[in-house]
């Protein structure tokens, strides 16, 4: 989703983020990602698990 579209209709990005992450682009390059809170929490859990695995391997 281009920044112009995001600026005009941010609620659309929020609705779409329920199904999948939404990349916000500027001049065709990604500058931000809108995630549902569920996706965010899943991502944090995966990062935390990777950190634990790394610590265990030391």
C-alpha positions in Angstrom: 0.0 0.0 0.0 1.5 3.3 -1.0 1.9 6.1 1.6 -0.6 8.2 -0.3 -3.3 5.5 0.0 -2.3 4.8 3.6 -2.6 8.6 4.5 -6.1 8.8 2.9 -7.4 5.6 4.4 -5.4 4.2 7.3 -8.4 2.1 8.5 -8.2 0.1 5.3 -4.6 -0.9 6.3 -5.9 -1.9 9.7 -8.6 -4.1 8.3 -6.3 -5.7 5.8 -3.7 -6.3 8.6 -6.2 -8.7 10.3 -5.6 -11.2 7.4 -1.9 -10.5 6.7 0.8 -7.9 7.2 0.5 -4.8 5.1 3.6 -3.2 3.7 3.5 0.6 3.4 5.7 1.8 0.5 7.2 5.1 -0.6 8.4 5.4 -4.1 8.0 1.6 -4.4 10.2 0.8 -1.4 8.8 -0.6 1.9 9.1 1.8 4.8 6.7 0.3 7.3 4.6 -2.8 8.1 1.2 -2.8 9.7 0.6 -6.0 11.7 -2.4 -7.3 13.7 -1.6 -7.5 17.4 -1.9 -11.3 17.1 0.7 -11.4 14.5 2.9 -9.0 16.5 2.6 -11.2 19.6 3.4 -14.3 17.5 6.5 -12.6 16.1 7.7 -11.6 19.6 7.2 -15.1 20.9 9.3 -16.5 18.0 12.1 -14.0 18.7 12.0 -14.8 22.4 12.2 -18.6 21.6 15.2 -18.0 19.3 16.9 -16.0 22.0 16.3 -18.8 24.5 17.7 -21.4 22.0 20.8 -19.3 21.4 21.4 -18.9 25.2 21.0 -22.7 25.7 23.5 -23.4 22.9 26.3 -21.4 24.7 
